[in-house]
């Protein structure tokens, strides 16, 4: 099934799906080059776990 030709506006501005694909491809390329980064949510989760363990130790003693 053929897809309709994009209008000039759509050709200049990538859609949400295309931007997402480009972002994922860029991340994969960075990871292959060795530019690994830890996502912010992982750092926040680690901080919450450490603080929770510390507070638990203080309250338990």
Buried (B, 14 or more C-beta within 10 A) or exposed (E): EEEEEEEEEEEEEEEEEEEEEEEEEEEEEEEEEEEEEEEEEEEEEEEEEEEEEEEEEEEEE
